[in-house]
Amino acid sequence: MIGFPNLELLLFISPALLLGMWAQWRVKSAYSRGMQVPAGLSGAAAARYVLDQAGLHDVAIEETPGQLSDHYDP
């Protein structure tokens, strides 16, 4: 094919890229709507409650900054 040498590759990958961008937009918009609802507990307090109900009193909870962040340290 004459012209842009990777046109086939671009046409092959673009649906996946568009789907990924759409999914990211949906997650961020749902998170934004959820942030408008007042919560009774912080995430750390909710995690402590769940662990205590399961009898796991010696598991430490570490708060980490950020939005949509996660922290796991085995």
HUNOR-V618238 format. One record per backbone hydrogen bond with DSSP energy under -1.0 kcal/mol. NH is the residue of the N-H (numbers start at 0). CO is the residue of the C=O. E is the energy in kcal/mol with one decimal. If there is no record, write none. Layout:
<<NH CO E> <NH CO E>>
This chain:
<<6 3 -1.3> <9 5 -2.6> <10 6 -2.6> <11 7 -2.0> <12 8 -2.3> <13 9 -2.2> <16 12 -2.1> <17 13 -2.7> <18 14 -2.4> <19 15 -2.3> <20 16 -2.4> <21 17 -2.4> <22 18 -2.4> <23 19 -2.3> <24 20 -2.2> <25 21 -2.2> <26 22 -2.3> <27 23 -2.4> <28 24 -2.4> <29 25 -2.3> <30 26 -2.5> <31 27 -2.3> <32 28 -2.2> <33 29 -2.3> <34 30 -1.7> <35 32 -1.1> <36 33 -1.2> <45 41 -2.3> <46 42 -2.3> <47 43 -2.5> <48 44 -2.2> <49 45 -2.3> <50 46 -2.6> <51 47 -2.6> <52 48 -2.4> <53 49 -1.3> <54 51 -1.3> <55 50 -2.9>>
